[in-house]
Amino acid sequence: MRNDETRSVAPAFVRPPCGVAVALGGGGARGLAHIVVLEALDDLGVRPLVLAGASMGAVVAAAYAAGMTARDIRAFSLRVLRNRRLLLGRMLEARVGRFTDILKRGLVNPVLLDAELLLPSFWPDDIPANFEDLLLPLLVVTTDFNARAQLVLQSGDLRSAVAGSMAIPGMVKPVERDGRVLVDGGVVNPLPYEMLFDHASVVLACDVSPGRADGQGIAPQPFEAMLGATQIMQAGLTARMLRERPPHLVVHPPVERFRLLDFFYAARILEAADPCKDAIKRDLAALLETVL
């Protein structure tokens, strides 16, 4: 072999760190079931190496990454969502524009919400302002509206990132950040686990997308149809992702019967998800035994 010749060398395989990475998907109120998954981790004494979240999953993941225990997140959520008058008042404060705007400009949605104003209703006051101050690494999945592509945020301002990830089109105002316009991360990646395979030896994903129905029922109202169609699209995207390359463990809490905006049924959602906690702990412990 001459000195000026080169030999191609296959890249060395890099084994991911031993541990668990957690992905929490979008699903509106059904995303409260993510709390049960995090409670299972706490019960096992397992500290995730990294979390990724989209939409409601980003809201829950950020609170956990900030250092809240899963049981604290449960208690806080139930306390806030139990007070309907308080929550509705905060939603009115977070509303963009006034109801009379629709009479003046026609195309303005009078119930459009500002996620950056609404988000503190779902978080306690001590959530840090920046990613860098979180106790656990966090990846927040958003959709760059103008680029028509996924944008993963992991540094800088935390509130604008999570608000952008939960900016459901037609219901929540898009978020402007660093010259980009951000909308719901679930539009492009409703269950963001595929980015975690290099971060941990075990990837756990919690899927709270709506299940299949029997095809019967009455015609939805226009707004409900718009939200429902988006959920159907995201469920189909998630199903395809899971077929092509599933995570090591995927959890499907039995919360399909709840709708996107059923936040006032928080206690029922958590009650429905609770029975899957023991199975999560059993399956995760078995997986960890094979890699540790």
Sequence and secondary structure as in RCSB ss.txt:
>XXXX:A:sequence
MRNDETRSVAPAFVRPPCGVAVALGGGGARGLAHIVVLEALDDLGVRPLVLAGASMGAVVAAAYAAGMTARDIRA
FSLRVLRNRRLLLGRMLEARVGRFTDILKRGLVNPVLLDAELLLPSFWPDDIPANFEDLLLPLLVVTTDFNARAQ
LVLQSGDLRSAVAGSMAIPGMVKPVERDGRVLVDGGVVNPLPYEMLFDHASVVLACDVSPGRADGQGIAPQPFEA
MLGATQIMQAGLTARMLRERPPHLVVHPPVERFRLLDFFYAARILEAADPCKDAIKRDLAALLETVL
>XXXX:A:secstr
  TT             SSEEEEE   GGGGGGHHHHHHHHHHHT   SEEEEETHHHHHHHHHHTT  HHHHHH
HHHHHHH HHHHHHHHHHTB S TTHHHHHSS  TT B HHHHGGGGS TTS SBGGG SS EEEEEEETTTTEE
EEE SSBHHHHHHHHT  TTTB  EEETTEEEE GGGT SS  GGGTTT SEEEEE        S S    HHHH
HHHHHHHHHHHHHHHHHHHS  SEEE  S TTS TT GGGHHHHHHHHGGGHHHHHHHHHHHHHHH 
